């Protein structure tokens, strides 16, 4: 069905000269991809087949590196960073897959590949329990975990791009074929990391990063869902992901309110 809707997007002989040039470039790139050597096609096919394992390994390595940045502040040993990163990858993937199955009543044929909100909701609990058990700063651990979860989300969206899923609906204008939703999310993730990663490392945050992530991601995802193709959980113009997005915003707001209230109480006690 997707391929049939693509065929008539760019009729030749119509539109501006710029449009025709762009269209010609797209055709050239597509033909170039089709004429790749057999070896290149084999490499690409191998990557697509094993991309889940590749991205999981990538998350593990990047997470471990990030967690060990807090070796002194949180007293994290090497083996501890490796273990928490490994658990993060396994639990995160399991929760994303589980949420996708729950949405469709465990109908494996109808279920989506995975739902990122599964990791967004569950992984902060993992880091909270880890901080409590090992007597670490809960607020700093929470802030650190936000970047860990975003690393996983980036990997998840890259996986979507290689698998061809979670794409935007057809664009109503000729100059772009589909809404660039996966790319929009990736831009959001990188901007979030740029804004907050340095602040976390410098100790300029106090537990608010994860709830801010839940609020901002929930808002962006809610809007994006109106322009995303959905084949499993669509009810009218809404998807179940709309509900998860609203829930993410609500949890983030409550969490942020709790943190700010706690900080306000601490300041009052300190001035007495």
Secondary structure, DSSP 8 states (H G I E B T S, - for coil): -HHHHHTTSS-TT-S-HHHHHHHHHHHHHHHHHHT--HHHHHHHHHHHHHHHHHHHHHHHHHHHHHHGGGTTTTT--HHHHHHHHHHHHHHHHHHHHHHHHHHTTT-TTT--S--HHHHHHHHHHHHHHHHHHTT--HHHHHHHHHHHHHHHHHHHHHHHHHHT-S-B-B-SSTT-SB--HHHHHHHHHHHHHHHHHHHHHTT---S-HHHHHHHHHHHHHHHHHTTB--SSSEETTEEHHHHHHHHHHHHHHHHHHHHHHHHHHHHHHHH-
